[in-house]
Amino acid sequence: MDRYDAVVVGGGIGGSVAARFLATGGSKTLLIEKFKTPRDKPCSGIQFP
């Protein structure tokens, strides 16, 4: 079984940004999202250039 320092549930704007900050800060991070990605959301291009 894999072990993680952080688990983020929800890959929306907030969850995605939180997971990225945790991962870039050195935490082994798991992001769980129930929907297939990419989704057609007009705001989804804001978080990652």
Biopython code that builds the backbone (N, CA, C, O; Angstrom):
import numpy as np
from Bio.PDB.StructureBuilder import StructureBuilder

atoms = [
    (1, "MET", "N", (0.839, -1.170, 0.000)),
    (1, "MET", "CA", (0.000, 0.000, 0.000)),
    (1, "MET", "C", (0.891, 1.242, 0.000)),
    (1, "MET", "O", (1.864, 1.329, 0.749)),
    (2, "ASP", "N", (0.532, 2.202, -0.862)),
    (2, "ASP", "CA", (1.286, 3.457, -0.916)),
    (2, "ASP", "C", (0.936, 4.330, 0.282)),
    (2, "ASP", "O", (-0.181, 4.289, 0.798)),
    (3, "ARG", "N", (1.911, 5.118, 0.709)),
    (3, "ARG", "CA", (1.691, 6.054, 1.810)),
    (3, "ARG", "C", (1.895, 7.467, 1.282)),
    (3, "ARG", "O", (2.776, 7.718, 0.459)),
    (4, "TYR", "N", (1.063, 8.387, 1.771)),
    (4, "TYR", "CA", (1.114, 9.777, 1.338)),
    (4, "TYR", "C", (1.190, 10.693, 2.549)),
    (4, "TYR", "O", (0.678, 10.375, 3.623)),
    (5, "ASP", "N", (1.840, 11.836, 2.354)),
    (5, "ASP", "CA", (1.875, 12.856, 3.395)),
    (5, "ASP", "C", (0.565, 13.636, 3.425)),
    (5, "ASP", "O", (0.130, 14.098, 4.480)),
    (6, "ALA", "N", (-0.063, 13.780, 2.251)),
    (6, "ALA", "CA", (-1.309, 14.546, 2.147)),
    (6, "ALA", "C", (-2.214, 13.909, 1.104)),
    (6, "ALA", "O", (-1.752, 13.412, 0.077)),
    (7, "VAL", "N", (-3.512, 13.934, 1.386)),
    (7, "VAL", "CA", (-4.521, 13.479, 0.431)),
    (7, "VAL", "C", (-5.496, 14.632, 0.242)),
    (7, "VAL", "O", (-6.083, 15.121, 1.207)),
    (8, "VAL", "N", (-5.667, 15.067, -1.008)),
    (8, "VAL", "CA", (-6.588, 16.147, -1.332)),
    (8, "VAL", "C", (-7.760, 15.532, -2.080)),
    (8, "VAL", "O", (-7.575, 14.868, -3.100)),
    (9, "VAL", "N", (-8.969, 15.753, -1.570)),
    (9, "VAL", "CA", (-10.170, 15.208, -2.198)),
    (9, "VAL", "C", (-10.867, 16.335, -2.937)),
    (9, "VAL", "O", (-11.339, 17.294, -2.325)),
    (10, "GLY", "N", (-10.930, 16.213, -4.260)),
    (10, "GLY", "CA", (-11.557, 17.228, -5.101)),
    (10, "GLY", "C", (-10.518, 17.947, -5.931)),
    (10, "GLY", "O", (-9.632, 18.617, -5.400)),
    (11, "GLY", "N", (-10.636, 17.803, -7.240)),
    (11, "GLY", "CA", (-9.655, 18.396, -8.138)),
    (11, "GLY", "C", (-10.126, 19.665, -8.810)),
    (11, "GLY", "O", (-9.726, 19.960, -9.936)),
    (12, "GLY", "N", (-10.976, 20.421, -8.125)),
    (12, "GLY", "CA", (-11.379, 21.727, -8.649)),
    (12, "GLY", "C", (-10.229, 22.712, -8.520)),
    (12, "GLY", "O", (-9.080, 22.321, -8.314)),
    (13, "ILE", "N", (-10.548, 23.978, -8.641)),
    (13, "ILE", "CA", (-9.508, 25.007, -8.562)),
    (13, "ILE", "C", (-8.760, 24.927, -7.227)),
    (13, "ILE", "O", (-7.532, 24.850, -7.200)),
    (14, "GLY", "N", (-9.506, 24.945, -6.130)),
    (14, "GLY", "CA", (-8.869, 24.929, -4.808)),
    (14, "GLY", "C", (-8.083, 23.666, -4.541)),
    (14, "GLY", "O", (-6.951, 23.723, -4.061)),
    (15, "GLY", "N", (-8.683, 22.514, -4.852)),
    (15, "GLY", "CA", (-8.010, 21.240, -4.613)),
    (15, "GLY", "C", (-6.768, 21.064, -5.459)),
    (15, "GLY", "O", (-5.744, 20.573, -4.982)),
    (16, "SER", "N", (-6.859, 21.463, -6.715)),
    (16, "SER", "CA", (-5.708, 21.335, -7.614)),
    (16, "SER", "C", (-4.548, 22.215, -7.174)),
    (16, "SER", "O", (-3.395, 21.784, -7.162)),
    (17, "VAL", "N", (-4.864, 23.442, -6.815)),
    (17, "VAL", "CA", (-3.814, 24.361, -6.373)),
    (17, "VAL", "C", (-3.211, 23.882, -5.052)),
    (17, "VAL", "O", (-1.994, 23.928, -4.871)),
    (18, "ALA", "N", (-4.059, 23.423, -4.131)),
    (18, "ALA", "CA", (-3.548, 22.913, -2.856)),
    (18, "ALA", "C", (-2.631, 21.716, -3.072)),
    (18, "ALA", "O", (-1.563, 21.631, -2.466)),
    (19, "ALA", "N", (-3.046, 20.791, -3.938)),
    (19, "ALA", "CA", (-2.231, 19.609, -4.215)),
    (19, "ALA", "C", (-0.899, 19.992, -4.851)),
    (19, "ALA", "O", (0.140, 19.416, -4.529)),
    (20, "ARG", "N", (-0.938, 20.953, -5.740)),
    (20, "ARG", "CA", (0.306, 21.368, -6.387)),
    (20, "ARG", "C", (1.264, 22.015, -5.382)),
    (20, "ARG", "O", (2.457, 21.711, -5.381)),
    (21, "PHE", "N", (0.756, 22.891, -4.540)),
    (21, "PHE", "CA", (1.611, 23.524, -3.532)),
    (21, "PHE", "C", (2.191, 22.497, -2.570)),
    (21, "PHE", "O", (3.367, 22.575, -2.214)),
    (22, "LEU", "N", (1.379, 21.541, -2.149)),
    (22, "LEU", "CA", (1.879, 20.491, -1.261)),
    (22, "LEU", "C", (2.981, 19.680, -1.937)),
    (22, "LEU", "O", (4.018, 19.401, -1.336)),
    (23, "ALA", "N", (2.743, 19.305, -3.197)),
    (23, "ALA", "CA", (3.716, 18.484, -3.926)),
    (23, "ALA", "C", (5.013, 19.244, -4.185)),
    (23, "ALA", "O", (6.101, 18.691, -4.022)),
    (24, "THR", "N", (4.902, 20.504, -4.587)),
    (24, "THR", "CA", (6.122, 21.268, -4.851)),
    (24, "THR", "C", (6.859, 21.603, -3.557)),
    (24, "THR", "O", (8.052, 21.903, -3.578)),
    (25, "GLY", "N", (6.150, 21.550, -2.435)),
    (25, "GLY", "CA", (6.782, 21.758, -1.137)),
    (25, "GLY", "C", (7.443, 20.508, -0.583)),
    (25, "GLY", "O", (8.031, 20.539, 0.498)),
    (26, "GLY", "N", (7.348, 19.407, -1.320)),
    (26, "GLY", "CA", (8.037, 18.197, -0.910)),
    (26, "GLY", "C", (7.160, 17.112, -0.315)),
    (26, "GLY", "O", (7.656, 16.038, 0.023)),
    (27, "SER", "N", (5.867, 17.369, -0.179)),
    (27, "SER", "CA", (4.960, 16.355, 0.367)),
    (27, "SER", "C", (4.565, 15.365, -0.717)),
    (27, "SER", "O", (4.277, 15.757, -1.848)),
    (28, "LYS", "N", (4.552, 14.101, -0.377)),
    (28, "LYS", "CA", (4.041, 13.085, -1.296)),
    (28, "LYS", "C", (2.519, 13.211, -1.246)),
    (28, "LYS", "O", (1.897, 12.915, -0.225)),
    (29, "THR", "N", (1.923, 13.655, -2.362)),
    (29, "THR", "CA", (0.526, 14.080, -2.378)),
    (29, "THR", "C", (-0.304, 13.241, -3.328)),
    (29, "THR", "O", (0.128, 12.928, -4.438)),
    (30, "LEU", "N", (-1.502, 12.877, -2.884)),
    (30, "LEU", "CA", (-2.471, 12.166, -3.714)),
    (30, "LEU", "C", (-3.668, 13.075, -3.912)),
    (30, "LEU", "O", (-4.249, 13.558, -2.940)),
    (31, "LEU", "N", (-4.044, 13.315, -5.166)),
    (31, "LEU", "CA", (-5.218, 14.118, -5.508)),
    (31, "LEU", "C", (-6.291, 13.176, -6.033)),
    (31, "LEU", "O", (-6.058, 12.443, -6.994)),
    (32, "ILE", "N", (-7.463, 13.190, -5.409)),
    (32, "ILE", "CA", (-8.567, 12.317, -5.806)),
    (32, "ILE", "C", (-9.679, 13.175, -6.401)),
    (32, "ILE", "O", (-10.136, 14.132, -5.778)),
    (33, "GLU", "N", (-10.108, 12.824, -7.611)),
    (33, "GLU", "CA", (-11.185, 13.541, -8.302)),
    (33, "GLU", "C", (-12.147, 12.514, -8.872)),
    (33, "GLU", "O", (-11.713, 11.538, -9.482)),
    (34, "LYS", "N", (-13.444, 12.713, -8.685)),
    (34, "LYS", "CA", (-14.415, 11.724, -9.149)),
    (34, "LYS", "C", (-14.768, 11.858, -10.624)),
    (34, "LYS", "O", (-15.260, 10.901, -11.222)),
    (35, "PHE", "N", (-14.531, 13.014, -11.221)),
    (35, "PHE", "CA", (-14.864, 13.215, -12.626)),
    (35, "PHE", "C", (-13.646, 12.993, -13.515)),
    (35, "PHE", "O", (-12.507, 13.173, -13.085)),
    (36, "LYS", "N", (-13.906, 12.594, -14.772)),
    (36, "LYS", "CA", (-12.819, 12.477, -15.743)),
    (36, "LYS", "C", (-12.276, 13.862, -16.045)),
    (36, "LYS", "O", (-13.011, 14.850, -16.020)),
    (37, "THR", "N", (-11.000, 13.925, -16.328)),
    (37, "THR", "CA", (-10.392, 15.200, -16.689)),
    (37, "THR", "C", (-9.757, 15.069, -18.062)),
    (37, "THR", "O", (-9.411, 13.951, -18.442)),
    (38, "PRO", "N", (-9.583, 16.120, -18.821)),
    (38, "PRO", "CA", (-9.969, 17.488, -18.490)),
    (38, "PRO", "C", (-11.472, 17.698, -18.661)),
    (38, "PRO", "O", (-12.118, 17.046, -19.482)),
    (39, "ARG", "N", (-12.001, 18.608, -17.880)),
    (39, "ARG", "CA", (-13.411, 18.965, -17.971)),
    (39, "ARG", "C", (-13.533, 20.292, -18.688)),
    (39, "ARG", "O", (-12.588, 21.081, -18.717)),
    (40, "ASP", "N", (-14.686, 20.535, -19.260)),
    (40, "ASP", "CA", (-14.929, 21.808, -19.951)),
    (40, "ASP", "C", (-15.409, 22.847, -18.951)),
    (40, "ASP", "O", (-16.609, 23.048, -18.763)),
    (41, "LYS", "N", (-14.450, 23.500, -18.315)),
    (41, "LYS", "CA", (-14.774, 24.567, -17.372)),
    (41, "LYS", "C", (-14.018, 25.809, -17.816)),
    (41, "LYS", "O", (-12.806, 25.750, -18.023)),
    (42, "PRO", "N", (-14.710, 26.930, -17.966)),
    (42, "PRO", "CA", (-14.038, 28.129, -18.457)),
    (42, "PRO", "C", (-12.943, 28.652, -17.536)),
    (42, "PRO", "O", (-12.067, 29.387, -17.993)),
    (43, "CYS", "N", (-12.965, 28.296, -16.252)),
    (43, "CYS", "CA", (-11.966, 28.828, -15.329)),
    (43, "CYS", "C", (-10.771, 27.898, -15.149)),
    (43, "CYS", "O", (-9.826, 28.259, -14.448)),
    (44, "SER", "N", (-10.779, 26.725, -15.751)),
    (44, "SER", "CA", (-9.735, 25.742, -15.471)),
    (44, "SER", "C", (-8.361, 26.126, -16.014)),
    (44, "SER", "O", (-7.358, 25.583, -15.551)),
    (45, "GLY", "N", (-8.280, 27.029, -16.965)),
    (45, "GLY", "CA", (-6.996, 27.423, -17.506)),
    (45, "GLY", "C", (-6.244, 28.413, -16.639)),
    (45, "GLY", "O", (-5.085, 28.721, -16.917)),
    (46, "ILE", "N", (-6.876, 28.911, -15.603)),
    (46, "ILE", "CA", (-6.258, 29.933, -14.761)),
    (46, "ILE", "C", (-5.159, 29.368, -13.877)),
    (46, "ILE", "O", (-4.135, 30.022, -13.681)),
    (47, "GLN", "N", (-5.345, 28.177, -13.342)),
    (47, "GLN", "CA", (-4.441, 27.683, -12.319)),
    (47, "GLN", "C", (-3.058, 27.308, -12.813)),
    (47, "GLN", "O", (-2.079, 27.520, -12.097)),
    (48, "PHE", "N", (-2.944, 26.759, -14.010)),
    (48, "PHE", "CA", (-1.635, 26.342, -14.509)),
    (48, "PHE", "C", (-1.433, 26.885, -15.913)),
    (48, "PHE", "O", (-2.161, 26.509, -16.832)),
    (49, "PRO", "N", (-0.466, 27.754, -16.091)),
    (49, "PRO", "CA", (-0.226, 28.325, -17.432)),
    (49, "PRO", "C", (0.292, 27.300, -18.414)),
    (49, "PRO", "O", (0.539, 27.626, -19.575)),
]
sb = StructureBuilder()
sb.init_structure("model")
sb.init_model(0)
sb.init_chain("A")
sb.init_seg("    ")
for serial, (resi, resn, name, xyz) in enumerate(atoms, 1):
    if name == "N":
        sb.init_residue(resn, " ", resi, " ")
    sb.init_atom(name, np.array(xyz, "f"), 0.0, 1.0, " ", f" {name:<3s}", serial, name[0])
structure = sb.get_structure()
